[in-house]
Amino acid sequence: MMMTTVKLLCLCLCATVLVWADEPSSETTITASPGDVVRLPCYGDGQVTPSLTTWWKEGRRLSLGETQTDAGDPPSSPTHAGPRLGLLEDGSLDFRWVREGDEGDYLCSAQLPGNVTWRARVLLLVASAPANVSISIVPTTLLSNGTLVTYRGSTVSFHCVASSYPSQHLTWTFRGAGAGNGSLASTAEAPWLDFRLKDIQADAQGVYSCTANNTVTHQAANKSAQLLVYYVPDRHPECTWVQSQDRTRVLFNCSWPGAYPPPTLRWAEDQGEQGAGRVFASEVTDSLTVALNRSLLSGGQTVRCTAQHLALARARERSCSFLLEPPYPEGEPLVSAQEGSNITLACTESTSTPPAATTWRRGLEHAEVVVGAKYFLSEDGPACRLTIANVSKDDEGVYFCRSENPLGVSELEVYLTVRASSSAYTGAIVGVFIAALIVGWAVVVAKVVYANRHRVCLGGAFGRPHDDDDDRGDVLSLVESDDEQIFQAPVPRLPPLTDTGHTTLVQIHHIPSCEQEDTGMTAPEEEETREELPDLVTF
């Protein structure tokens, strides 16, 4: 009976040993990083010391007590101070430092008292957390605060690299003000990750992060950078002016919205090829207003607003300007109107910059015209008109079209003449009188010429050439004795006749003749001939 019991106990113990031979008594998982001190337990109750302990890795038996000095040891490891692996009294496997490649499935077999074998399984995981994570974003400009800057429309490349053992998962993520937050790109089992953004826009501005995640330990590390996208509007700045209550001052405004970050606006005097002259104002803003008075302005001067921005090249500077001109009103200086009618005085001022304010004044005192029933003002673009209703003699005089801008004042003088209503026909009467006077003078002149036609010699002036001794002829004039009208020089009268019969008076006059032929006689001979002739013949 006793023998049977001992046999059964031996069978049970053998069966237990066989079960341990097939399945480990314990399983443990240990994770370590390269360089760590690691202890793999075998039989750790602390009461029994195994008589013999053997370790296998991946089915290969380990030789303990040997010094290992391979290239995998860390530089600071004391490889020459003793073995890297050791066996402790309780059968534990001691790593003085762990290196990459030590990971694996370890199996321990320990011989306990009573011929009992203890088996333990330990899974050693060697993993290094992600390290040396670095990112690169190009092309960009690094600001003093570490922020990166790129420009709208550029193609930007993103590069991330990290080291992690045994493997890692890399991911690019974006966090911005818009709704496009999230993952941009990812990869596994690779030491680096790249992607590109073409034609980058303002909504791509934000924080870009690259995350490296260890696939074993699930430890993560990341690197981030803030990227700003600078941009400017395609248009030029807009220059405007605002007239202040003081006519000697003007407000110039320069506006350039739509730029990021805000630009630097500058108002300065433009001196052409010589560049900028006096700088009136400069500020980092998208709208700049400057107040200039008359002492700083002059005709022909150019005032320019320049926009400066990092997104603009020097040669592509954006600007707007004003060419300043003083006022110069134009119109008719003399105007006339009939009494009782309406008259409109007009002047045009279109050359001044900034545009001038035009008003009408009257008289040498320059009294401002007050709009009412008598005076009416109207404007049509650059033309300013003053209408005077029911013109009277009191309205006659000088009027001034006064134009003023910050550069100065200029006036157009207009003189208004008012005619009485009865003088409407004065022009016609004067015209008729002058015409009648001309006709009368023509008649008188014609009569005089006709009456003295015998004195006019056309032959001497316009006929053939002749000698100095002109030919002379005799003209016989018969007149009635009762008339006794003599047209030539007086001659002695004959004594009165006793005969009462009708008498005919004959006078002989010697006058030049245009048709008389040349007699061939000299002047003395002709004189003697004339003396021999009687002066008066009576029949």
Secondary structure, DSSP 8 states (H G I E B T S, - for coil): -HHHHHHHHHHHHHHHHHHHHHS-SEEEEEEE-TT--EEE-SS--SS---SEEEEEETTEE--TT-----TTS-TTS-TTSS-SEEE-TTS-EEESS--TT--EEEEEEEEETTTEEEEEEEEEEE-EEEEEEEEEEES-EE-TTS-EEEETT--EEEEEEEEEES-EEEEEEEEESSS--EEEEEEES-SEEEEEESS--GGG-EEEEEEEEETTT--EEEEEEEEEEEB--SS--EEEEEE-SSTTEEEEEEE--S-BS--EEEEEEE-GGG-EEEEEEEEESSEEEEEEEGGG--TT-EEEEEEE-TTS-GGG-EEEEEE-B----EE-SEEEEETTS-EEEEEE----BS--EEEEEETTTTEE---SSSEEEEEETTEEEEEESS--GGG-EEEEEEEEETTEEEEEEEEEEEE-GGGGGHHHHHHHHHHHHHHHHHHHHHHHHHHTGGG--HHHHHS----SS--EEEEEEEEETTT---SSS--------S--S--EEEEEEEEE-SS-------HHHHHHHHHHS-SEEE-
